[in-house]
Amino acid sequence: MKVLRGKEFVAERAWGSRQIANMQGITTKIHWTNQPYKWHVNDGEEVFVVLDGVVKMLYREDGNECSVILETGDIFFASVGTEHVAHPQGEVRVLVVEREGSV
């Protein structure tokens, strides 16, 4: 049993994380950051949940760059092959569910 106060979580570096669970190779982690990530495609599907703050999520769809603003409580689902990058707007905390070892 674990209780984690998401709004209190801070990592030592941007995109630092704490693993909450590993369920048969699917990890659930909380991340803290105040810096953009990098454009990437995950090795599988990804669920990205904003727990605290605002994230501008950029993604490519049919060769076009698109974006959406994600606020606290919003969820972004990256299907297999979705190229994307998260740009936090200040400090954010996000919950990420993905295949173990994914980018």
Buried (B, 14 or more C-beta within 10 A) or exposed (E): EEEEEBEEBEBEEBBBBEEBEEEEEBBBBBBBBEEBBEEBBBEBBBBBBBBBBBBBBBBBEEEEEEEEEBEBEBEBEBEEEBBBBBBBEEBBBBBBBBBEEBE
